[in-house]
Amino acid sequence: MSISQSNKEALKNPWVLSLILFLFIVLSANAVFIYLAFKSPPNLVVEDFYERGERYEETHKKIEKEKALGWTGVIMTPAAMRVNQLQNYEVLIQGKASASVELESVTLNAYRPSDARVDFSADMMSSKPGIYVTETSFPLPGIWDLIVVAKHGEHEFLVTKRVNVKP
């Protein structure tokens, strides 16, 4: 009877062979992962890094201008939003000390993160001082991002809200 522990030849010992096989499998898997990493590297380096930095700086300046205005805004949506159903969407935009703001243009932009082909925009009209309304419908169910862009002269103010449209 030959028990594996009593076998004195190392390469014939099943424990040693299994340890060598395990080590070979681990090293082979690592070699495959290294090969795949070099074959398709992640896109962490972008070609237009300088332009992106400038755009970031411009965006940061816009946000600072927005804060300096002291405006606040709230998008009011219907309680039950359904596909292809015309409904009113309102936005309340107030200046400093809750004063109403007369704006030149207010636009509702609707973006669907999963399908950019159905994005749309609608102009909003003033219904009361500081309140702007539009009647629109959504073509597809799902998550939508609403962004209201309010402009007054050179000033621009954004109000955002994420909504769920039901079928």
N, C-alpha and C positions, 0 to 999 in steps of 0.2 A: 504494500500500500504506500503510494507516494503522495503525501500531503504537501501542499504548495509551500508551507513554511519550512519543511525539512529539505526542500530542494536547494542545493548549494550553488547551482549554476544560475546566475542572475537572469540571463536572457531566456532561460526556459521557465522561469518563475512566472505564473499567470498574473500575479500582482504587479510585478515590474513591467510586464508587457502591457497591461491595462493602463498603468500610469504613463508609459511612453506613448501609447495610442491617444490618451486623453490630452497630453501635452501637444502632440502633433495636430489634433483637431483644433485646439485653441489657437495655436500659432497659424494654422491655415485660415481660420476664420478671420483673424486679425489681418493677415495678408490680403484677403479678399476685400475687407473693409478699407484698407489703405489704398488698394488699387481703385476702388469705386470713388473714394474721396478725391483722388487725383484726376480720375477720368471725368467726373462731373462736379467741379468745385462749386460751393455755394456762391450766390451772387451778392457777396457782401461789399464788393468794390464796385462803385458806379462810375460811369464814364463822365457824367456831368455834375461831379461833386461840388464844383465852385458855383455853378448856376443854382443848384439846390440850396446851397448855403445862402446865396443872395435872396432867393425866394423866401427862405425861412426868416431872414432878417426883415424883409418887406412885410411878411405876415405878422411878425412880432411888433413892428411899428404900427400896423393897422390896429392890432389889439390894444396897444397903448393909447392910440387916438380914441378908440371906442370907449375905453375906460374913462378917459378925460372928459368925454361928452356927458357922462353921468346918466345916460339913457338906460331904461329897463324895458324889457319886452316879454310878453307871454303869448304863446300860441294856444288858442282855444279850439278844440276839435269836438266833433259830435261824440256822444257816448258810445254808439254802435256804428262803426265804420264798415260799410259793405262795398263789395266790388260793383262797379257800374251804377252806383247810386249817387245822384247829384245831391250834395250836401254843402252847407255853409261852413267855411273855415275862417276864423277871425284871428286877428292879432291885435293886442293892446300894446302900444308903444308910448311910454311916458318919458319926459325929460327930467331934469333935476327938480326936486321938491314935488314930484308927481304931477307936473304940468303937462298938458297935452302938447304933442309935437305935430306941427303941420309939415308933412313930407312931400317931396316932389314925386317920388315913385316908390311903390312898395310891390315887391314881386314874391310870390310863393313858388319855391322850387321844390319838387318832389323827386327824390332819388331812391331807387330800389337797389340796395347793395348787391343783390344776386343777379340782376338783369338790367344793365345800363340802357338797353334799347327802348325801354318803356318810361324812361325819365321824362318829366314834363315840367313846364312852368306856367303860371297863371298870374296875370296882373291883379292887384287888389285895389279896391276902391274905398274911399273914406265913407263910412256910414255915420259916424259921430266923431267929434274931436278926439283924436288919438286912437280910434278904433278903425281898422281896415278889414274889409271882408271880400271874399271871393267864393263863387259857387263852382265846385269841380267834383269830378269823380275819379276813382282809381281803377285802372284797367285790369289789374291783377291782385290777387290776395297776397298777404305776407307782410314782412317788415318793410317800412318805408321811412326814410329820413326827410323831414320837412325843414327847409331852411328858408326863412323869410329875410329878404334883403331890402332894407329901408334906406333910401338915399335922400339927403337934403343938402344941396350944393355939393361941396367936395366931401362932405361927411357921409360915411356908410356905416350901417349898423346891422348886425346879423342876430337872428333869433333862431334857435334850433330845437327840434323835438323829434323823437323817434316814436312812430305809431305802428300799430298792427291792424291791417285791413283784413277783415274776415270774408270768406267766400259768400 
